[in-house]
């Protein structure tokens, strides 16, 4: 699964969940559309494979992120 977020800085607190997709292409299309025409924002795409940590939280890896516009 791919999760798409936008953020206004590098902190975890500024991440805003946009959507979740099964397909890479769909996630990237959504990510690019989410920041199109906006300044001071970037996208972050994370992939989860169902693995959880000792707290029961999904472990996600950043697979794509943009620079700030």
Secondary structure, DSSP 8 states (H G I E B T S, - for coil): -EEEEEESSSSGGG-EEEEEESSHHHHHHHHHHHHTT-SS-EEEEEEEEEEE-TTS-EEEEEEEE----
